[in-house]
Structure formats: C-alpha cells, structure tokens
Amino acid sequence: MRACEAHDCVLLFLPAHPRRRWCMASVCGNRARVARYCARHKGDAQTQAGQPAGCCWAGTVGFAGDS
C-alpha cells in the first residue's frame, strides 16, 4: 500500500506497477505534469489563450468535484 505523492491528496492505493506514484493519473498525475510544464515554460515570452506569459492555465486544472 502506498500514499499518493500529490501534495494535496490523502488517498492510499495498491500500486499495480512499482513505478506508480499517484492514486489517479488523470487527476493527481495530471496536476503534477501541468505543474512541471508550467515550471519549464514560466519564462516564455509567448502568451497562451489571452493569459499573461508564465500563467499556464492557472486555476483551470482539476475535475468536476473541485471547489
């Protein structure tokens, strides 16, 4: 049994693979991947979808259950 590596997740799970890090790759794993992407592209001069440079979809990551 392992704890999810997401900083805001408290779930435990049984890993089907020894390298599995998150309870749900579509939620916790996606948040971690988006955070890494934003950290890599933070200094870009380009803007995306009208957001200031470095914003990286701020506040849009999550799922229907997020408040």
C-alpha positions in Angstrom: 0.0 0.0 0.0 1.3 3.4 -0.9 0.3 7.0 -0.3 -0.4 9.3 -3.3 2.6 11.6 -4.0 0.4 14.6 -4.8 0.9 17.2 -2.1 -2.9 17.8 -1.6 -4.1 14.2 -1.7 -4.6 11.9 1.3 -5.5 8.7 -0.6 -3.8 5.4 -0.3 -3.7 2.9 -3.2 -2.4 -0.5 -4.1 0.1 0.0 -7.0 -0.3 -2.2 -10.0 3.2 -1.2 -11.1 6.2 -0.4 -8.9 6.7 3.0 -10.5 3.2 4.2 -9.9 3.2 7.4 -8.0 -0.4 8.7 -7.9 -3.8 7.3 -6.8 -5.3 8.5 -10.1 -3.1 9.6 -13.0 -5.9 11.5 -14.6 -6.3 13.8 -11.5 -3.2 13.8 -9.3 -0.8 12.8 -12.0 -2.2 15.4 -14.4 -1.7 18.2 -11.8 1.9 17.2 -11.3 2.5 17.1 -15.0 0.9 20.6 -15.5 3.0 22.0 -12.6 6.2 20.6 -14.2 5.2 22.1 -17.6 4.5 25.5 -16.1 7.8 25.5 -14.3 9.6 24.7 -17.5 7.7 27.4 -19.5 7.4 30.1 -16.9 9.8 32.5 -18.6 8.4 32.2 -22.1 7.6 35.5 -23.8 4.5 33.9 -25.5 1.0 34.2 -24.2 -1.5 31.4 -24.4 -5.2 31.9 -24.7 -5.0 35.5 -23.6 -3.2 34.7 -20.3 -0.1 36.6 -19.3 3.2 34.8 -20.0 4.0 32.1 -17.5 0.4 31.7 -16.3 0.0 28.2 -17.7 -3.8 27.7 -17.3 -3.8 29.0 -13.7 -6.9 27.8 -11.9 -8.2 25.5 -14.6 -6.6 22.2 -13.6 -8.8 19.9 -11.7 -12.1 17.9 -12.1 -15.8 18.5 -11.6 -15.5 17.7 -7.9 -13.1 20.6 -7.2 -14.4 23.7 -5.4 
